[in-house]
Amino acid sequence: MEEIKKVANLVAGDSIEISVEVDGRMEVSSYRTAVNHLGFVTLPLVGDVKIGGATVEGSRAVIAKAYGAYFVNAPVVMVNFVEDSVEGEWGFVTVTGKVTQPGRIKIPSAKGIRLTTAINDAGGFGPSAKTSDIQVTRAEEDGRKIRISINYNDIGQEGNADADISLYDGDIIYVPQRIF
């Protein structure tokens, strides 16, 4: 089926994996996402990009254009069709930024998933993670997006269990890089 998807159009539910390299530096590495029911994928740095209806090669060009707006030099974008979707029965959250294994995390049950579990499932923090300013982006029912700022240190060091928020289907967690 992978050969077929190289020329067939991407539709809702199809999953892709992207990597973005700029000036020899990997800016986005093996990031997986799925095309939503409106034909969009949500990507690190650039947000929602419409690729539904495009081929994998066509989506690469669209994604490269979106990332091109963020970098002085042209990015090299790699897009691969992913045969198996990571959609869970209860949905998923996406963890991006300075974690060991960024990507989509299944929500394991109707009980949901907490921020600490999602970050742990993404391999934990990378060495340059800024844990004091984690951003959770959530779509409201009316389509507005809200951003919640979390200081992860409040959870562990301060013992504030309320800071370990419940995550919902479609939430995007971004762990920024610490500035040295």
N, C-alpha and C positions, 0 to 999 in steps of 0.2 A: 504494500500500500504506500510505502514511503516514495517509491518511484512515481506513482500516480500523483501524489500531492505536489510533486515538483512542478507539475503543469496544471493540476486542477486548482480551482479557487478555494481559498480558505473560508470556512464557514464557522458559525457559532459552535463552540465546544472543541474545535481544533486547538491543539497546543503547539507552541513553538518554543525554541530555545534560542536566545540571542546572546552574542558577545559583541562588544564595541571596543575597538582599539584606536587610540589617538597617539600619534608620535611614538609608536612602539610601546605605549603603556596601556594595559588592559583597564579600561574605565568601567566596563560592565562585563562580568564573566559568567558565562553559562546560566543566564537568567531565564527561567521558565515562566511562561504565562499562557493563558488560554484566551481565545477570541470570545468576547461576550456576545449576548444576544443582539446587540446593536452593531456588531462588527468591529469593536474596539478592543485593543489590548492596553493594559496599563504598564508603563515602563518606568524604570528609575530615571530621575532627572527630568524627563520630558512629559510624563503623565500619560494621558489617553491619546492613542494614535489609532486612526481608522485603517485597518488592513483587510477587513472582511470583504470578500469578493476578489481579492488580489491573489496572484500565485505566490509561492514562497519567494521567488526572485523579485516579483513586483513589490511584495511587502518589504523586502530588504531595501529597495530604493526609497520607499516611503519612510521607513525607519531611519535610514541614513540621512535623509533630508531633515527629519525632526531633530536628530542629534547634531547635525551640521550647524544648527542655530545656536548651539551651546559651546562650540569649540572653534577656535581660530582656524586650525587646520582641519581638513576633511577627515571624518572618522572612517575607519574600515569596519563595516558591519557584517557579521555573519549570522544568518538565520537558518535554522534547521527545523523541519517538521518533526514533532515528537509523537511517536505512535501511540503511546499510552498516556491518557490524561490522568492528572492527579486529583480530579474532582472527587471529593468525598461526599458521602450522603448528607453531611451537615455543612458542607461548603469548605472554604479554605481562607487562609490569610496569607499575605505575601510579606516576606521579610527581606529587606534590601539593605544595602550599605555595608558597614564594616562588621559583618558577621562571617563566620568561617564558611558556611554553606548557604548563601542567599537563595531564596526561591519560595515556592508555594508550600505551605504547611496545611495538611488536612486538619479540619476540626473533628476531633475523634468521636464526639457524641453530642447529644442534645444539650448536655451540660456546658458545652462550649470549651474554650481554651483561654488561658490567661497569658498575659504578656511574658512572664518568666518562662512558661512552658514553650511558647512559640520561639523565643530566642534560643532556648536550650535545644529545641528540635532543629534549629538552623545551625547547630554546631557551636553555639556560644559566640561571645564577642571576639572579634579580631584584635590583634595587639594595638591597633591605633584607634579603637572605638571610643567615641565620646559618649560615655554612659549617662552623663548628666543632662542630655538634651535629646532623648529619643522622641521621634515624631510618629504619631499614629494618625493616619488620614482615613476618614470614614465618610461614606456617602449617606446622607440623610434620606428619608423617604421622599422628600420633595425634590431630590436631585442635588441639593447643595452639598458641598464637601466641607467637613469641619476637620480641624487639625487639633490634636491633643498632644501637649508636651509633657513628657514623663521624665523625671529624674530617677533612673534605675537605682541609684545609690540610696534613695529614700526607702526602697523596698528591703534591701539587704542590710545596709549599715544602720539605718534608722529604725528598722522594724515596722515600717508603715505598710501593712498588708493592703490597705485601701488603694495604694499606688499601683498595685499589681492588678490592673484593670482587666475585665473580661473583654475579649475580642469577638468580633462578629464577622460573618461571611462577607468577604470582599475588603476587609480592613487591610491597609498597607502600613507596615512598620518600617521606618527608616532610621537606621543607626548611623549618625554622621561621623566623620573623621575628626579626631582630636587634633587641634593645632598645637604644634610643639613650640 
